[in-house]
Amino acid sequence: MNFKTGLIATLLPLCGFSMTLDDRVSELEKKMAMTSTITEMGNRGANNATAYPENLSNGWHAEAGFLYLHPNVQGNAFASKDNLQLTSLSSSNNTLRHDVITQDFGWNWGLVIGAGYIIPNYNWDIALDYTYFTDSSTTKTSAGLNGVISPIRSYPSLADFEPFDNCSSASSNFKISHNSLDLTAGSSLFTNRYFSLQFLTGLRSHWLDLTQKIYYLGGEQLGTNDWKVSASSKFWGMGPLAGFNTRWWIVKDFSLFSNLTLSYLYGRFEVTDNQSNAENGYFDYATSNLHQGVNELDALLGLSWGRYFNDHNQYINISLAYQYNYYWSVNQMIRRTPTDFAVYASTNMNGDMNMMGIVGWIRFDF
């Protein structure tokens, strides 16, 4: 065998091996493409890659934001307005109209702050968030010509005071103080390149104070005096929460998101109702303290922008959303209604509350 023949015999197996290796690399690349993901956040990993920022720092994050909400509380009606007194009815004017006067709430600001830590290699975000919101509203009504205001939240003792059933004007001031503290643990994953899903669980502690002060003035029975009602329903409770958040990346750095959370809080209501009359010093004090659970629903729908900076060491996210919250049976103020025996029976309102409006926040991962 000459040198040329020997060289060809030596190189042919190597070329065959090289071709086999290239084929194997190509096959491996195909398989990796089937099991790996490059996300819109710039993260890369196996399918279901993390949807949390993978910055090169220590995994801590902080956030701060605002609330601009419009609340509504059921069970806050305080008067009935009639266009005519019963004594004014005649054959030519016999239409009596009743308008129930309820609290007219406005918009107000609140805040949210929080901090958390993403556990390395486990894709779990542990976070603590605090929310504060307060609102105050005053609503007034007057009887007008030939009209009358019927109080629906007063209950004089018929044995000590002449029955009080009408006045010329009424006003109500209603205050809401809302505080909540959430400790949550969440895991967020990309289901494909453009869509991520986060599951959330944790504990919520909630403080909600509702106070209402009502004044009834004028009329044949009160004259220049007033009848005052001071009522409150204060709740504190704690319990589990669970929910999920979705995010759809529409263009680079921008995403649409929706959040839904349900919670059940078991706690204590402290309910009071004080009533007084300036003319004869009449005073009535009622309490109704009870333990009861409250269901809550929180929903968000919004737009978000996020980007890495400082050589991938930090990540900033800015979000703006529409928020809707619903709280079942959080207004437990006392209502008394007359019975056939000329006494007043006490019941609790069991009124729901909802808040809706705009929220926005900035999150900084560092």
Summary of the structure (lengths in Angstrom):
residues: 366
radius of gyration: 32.7
end to end distance: 70.1
largest distance: 134.4
contacts: 1164
relative contact order: 0.16
helix: 11%
strand: 63%
